Amino acid sequence: MAKRHVKRGDEVVVIAGAERGKRGKIIRVLTKNDRVVIEGLQMIKRHMRKSQRHPQGAIIEREGTIHISNVMLASNYDERAAKRGASKVA
């Protein structure tokens, strides 16, 4: 199994895609598909069938997945931003 650059609980920044620039905490890492689930990002609607828990059925909003290559550790992102800012001033 290949080593991943992020793990569950890490704070990350999305660097590509529709959610670019947003930050969040990793809830789950799906190693088989190289994807991560980030708290509050890539929200999708899931239609639930009638059940004991949802007698009327329901539309639930939950987090979708983002490819692991599209996220970067927040600490590394901040360092990179500081370095770019410093080079522009000098």
LOZA-968957 format. One record per residue (C-alpha): residue number from 1; residue in one letter; x, y, z. Coordinates in pm, 1 decimal, decimal comma. Example, Ala and Ser with C-alpha at 12.3 -4.5 7.8 and 13.67 -1.06 7.14 Angstrom:
<rs>
+-----+---------+----------+----------+----------+
| num | residuo |     east |    north |       up |
+-----+---------+----------+----------+----------+
|   1 |       A |   1230,0 |   -450,0 |    780,0 |
|   2 |       S |   1367,0 |   -106,0 |    714,0 |
+-----+---------+----------+----------+----------+
</rs>
This chain:
<rs>
+-----+---------+----------+----------+----------+
| num | residuo |     east |    north |       up |
+-----+---------+----------+----------+----------+
|   1 |       M |      0,0 |      0,0 |      0,0 |
|   2 |       A |    137,6 |    341,4 |    -98,8 |
|   3 |       K |    195,4 |    602,7 |    169,7 |
|   4 |       R |    -53,4 |    891,0 |    166,5 |
|   5 |       H |     42,4 |   1253,4 |    233,4 |
|   6 |       V |   -269,1 |   1308,6 |    447,9 |
|   7 |       K |   -453,5 |   1110,4 |    713,5 |
|   8 |       R |   -780,8 |   1124,6 |    904,2 |
|   9 |       G |   -803,7 |   1428,6 |   1131,2 |
|  10 |       D |   -559,0 |   1644,9 |    931,7 |
|  11 |       E |   -663,1 |   1996,4 |    832,0 |
|  12 |       V |   -630,6 |   2038,1 |    456,0 |
|  13 |       V |   -684,9 |   2297,0 |    182,6 |
|  14 |       V |   -842,0 |   2202,6 |   -150,6 |
|  15 |       I |   -603,0 |   2314,2 |   -427,0 |
|  16 |       A |   -806,5 |   2216,5 |   -735,0 |
|  17 |       G |  -1167,2 |   2173,2 |   -840,9 |
|  18 |       A |  -1495,4 |   2343,3 |   -755,0 |
|  19 |       E |  -1409,4 |   2370,9 |   -383,6 |
|  20 |       R |  -1066,9 |   2529,4 |   -448,2 |
|  21 |       G |   -927,0 |   2738,0 |   -161,7 |
|  22 |       K |  -1159,5 |   2595,8 |    104,9 |
|  23 |       R |  -1030,7 |   2436,3 |    425,8 |
|  24 |       G |  -1160,8 |   2145,6 |    625,9 |
|  25 |       K |  -1078,0 |   1847,0 |    841,9 |
|  26 |       I |  -1051,7 |   1499,1 |    689,8 |
|  27 |       I |  -1327,8 |   1267,0 |    810,3 |
|  28 |       R |  -1235,0 |    958,6 |    606,0 |
|  29 |       V |   -964,2 |    840,1 |    367,2 |
|  30 |       L |  -1076,1 |    594,4 |     99,5 |
|  31 |       T |   -743,7 |    429,3 |     11,7 |
|  32 |       K |   -884,1 |    200,8 |   -257,1 |
|  33 |       N |  -1004,0 |    495,3 |   -470,9 |
|  34 |       D |   -744,1 |    753,3 |   -357,3 |
|  35 |       R |  -1018,4 |    984,4 |   -229,5 |
|  36 |       V |  -1090,1 |   1174,7 |     92,3 |
|  37 |       V |  -1406,2 |   1299,9 |    262,3 |
|  38 |       I |  -1363,0 |   1649,5 |    407,6 |
|  39 |       E |  -1593,5 |   1798,2 |    669,2 |
|  40 |       G |  -1838,0 |   2048,2 |    515,1 |
|  41 |       L |  -1703,9 |   2029,2 |    157,3 |
|  42 |       Q |  -1836,6 |   1882,0 |   -168,5 |
|  43 |       M |  -2189,3 |   1851,4 |    -25,9 |
|  44 |       I |  -2421,4 |   1610,4 |   -211,0 |
|  45 |       K |  -2788,9 |   1531,6 |   -164,8 |
|  46 |       R |  -2881,5 |   1170,0 |    -89,8 |
|  47 |       H |  -3242,1 |   1056,5 |   -130,7 |
|  48 |       M |  -3336,9 |    813,5 |    146,0 |
|  49 |       R |  -3599,7 |    545,1 |    110,9 |
|  50 |       K |  -3881,7 |    520,5 |    365,2 |
|  51 |       S |  -3765,5 |    331,9 |    674,0 |
|  52 |       Q |  -3808,8 |    308,4 |   1050,6 |
|  53 |       R |  -3565,1 |    592,4 |   1092,2 |
|  54 |       H |  -3719,6 |    809,5 |    815,0 |
|  55 |       P |  -4090,5 |    718,4 |    792,2 |
|  56 |       Q |  -4157,8 |    982,4 |    523,4 |
|  57 |       G |  -3830,4 |    928,1 |    342,0 |
|  58 |       A |  -3584,3 |   1215,4 |    333,5 |
|  59 |       I |  -3329,0 |   1409,4 |    134,5 |
|  60 |       I |  -3007,6 |   1412,4 |    335,7 |
|  61 |       E |  -2715,1 |   1638,0 |    259,1 |
|  62 |       R |  -2372,1 |   1488,6 |    325,6 |
|  63 |       E |  -2009,3 |   1522,9 |    223,8 |
|  64 |       G |  -1891,9 |   1379,5 |   -106,8 |
|  65 |       T |  -1539,2 |   1269,1 |   -193,2 |
|  66 |       I |  -1245,9 |   1466,0 |   -334,4 |
|  67 |       H |   -945,0 |   1307,3 |   -501,5 |
|  68 |       I |   -644,4 |   1293,2 |   -269,6 |
|  69 |       S |   -423,6 |   1472,3 |   -525,3 |
|  70 |       N |   -646,9 |   1780,4 |   -501,5 |
|  71 |       V |   -578,8 |   1843,1 |   -131,1 |
|  72 |       M |   -273,6 |   1974,0 |     54,5 |
|  73 |       L |   -194,1 |   1992,3 |    424,1 |
|  74 |       A |   -295,6 |   2336,4 |    555,1 |
|  75 |       S |     44,5 |   2388,2 |    721,7 |
|  76 |       N |    228,8 |   2327,6 |    391,8 |
|  77 |       Y |    -16,1 |   2554,7 |    208,2 |
|  78 |       D |     38,6 |   2837,8 |    459,0 |
|  79 |       E |    417,5 |   2801,8 |    433,6 |
|  80 |       R |    397,2 |   2818,4 |     55,0 |
|  81 |       A |    174,0 |   3127,0 |     68,3 |
|  82 |       A |    409,6 |   3302,2 |    312,4 |
|  83 |       K |    708,5 |   3223,4 |     93,2 |
|  84 |       R |    536,5 |   3367,5 |   -215,1 |
|  85 |       G |    429,0 |   3678,2 |    -25,4 |
|  86 |       A |    781,8 |   3734,2 |    107,2 |
|  87 |       S |    940,5 |   3699,2 |   -237,5 |
|  88 |       K |    702,8 |   3961,0 |   -387,7 |
|  89 |       V |    792,4 |   4220,8 |   -122,8 |
|  90 |       A |   1171,4 |   4180,8 |   -159,0 |
+-----+---------+----------+----------+----------+
</rs>
